[in-house]
Amino acid sequence: MSRAVRPYTILLARQKGIEVLRERASPMPPRCLPTCWAEQEDAEALRELADLGDDHAADLLVRLLAERGDLKQLRQLADNGDSRAARRLADLLVEREDVEELRQLTDAGNIHAATRLVDVLATRGDAVSLRQRADNGDVYAAARLPEVLAEQGMLELLDREVAAGTEGAARALRRARIGSADS
């Protein structure tokens, strides 16, 4: 679609509705309209089209909100079940190092936030928080805990994890012992 047609298309869509536009614009590729709105950073128009079930518009809306850093609207979409928004929201919170907000999202059931929170805790070497999360049933934290204990040389705690049957603990302990023998 040419640049000259875009403003007319957008105006027509707003005045006549999406269905009229689709009827009149049969040669226009269906992805063109949301792309035009994304280029103009028109989040409201993208949201309207996304609400009608247009996945491409929904993708573009999430991307636009993430680029703007609009955590509030991303969280709103995520709370309404949009997994794309949930993933981008978690990624933005990691970039901002907002562990508390990641915890809140995780506790609210956001699986993307849960995995990203565990990644942050593991990267920080926060074995205590990982242990707490694992004790509360967080399988992601339980899986990462042995690796963190090994990295920090907490072999006694890692021995306890092996005795408790924690998956991956024996492997992490072997690696830690081999690594400490090489030193």
Number of C-alpha atoms within 10 A of each C-alpha: 12 6 8 8 9 15 14 11 18 18 12 15 17 12 11 10 12 16 10 12 19 15 9 11 12 9 9 12 10 13 12 15 24 26 16 18 21 19 11 11 16 14 19 11 20 26 18 14 20 18 12 12 11 16 14 17 26 24 17 21 28 26 17 19 19 18 11 10 15 14 17 11 15 26 18 13 18 21 16 11 12 16 15 17 27 24 19 23 29 29 18 19 19 18 9 9 13 14 18 11 15 26 17 13 22 20 12 12 12 21 17 20 27 24 18 21 28 28 17 17 19 20 11 10 17 16 20 12 15 26 18 13 18 18 12 11 11 17 15 18 25 23 17 22 31 29 22 21 27 22 17 13 16 15 18 12 15 23 18 12 20 18 11 10 11 16 15 16 26 17 13 22 25 13 15 21 13 11 13 10 8 7 5
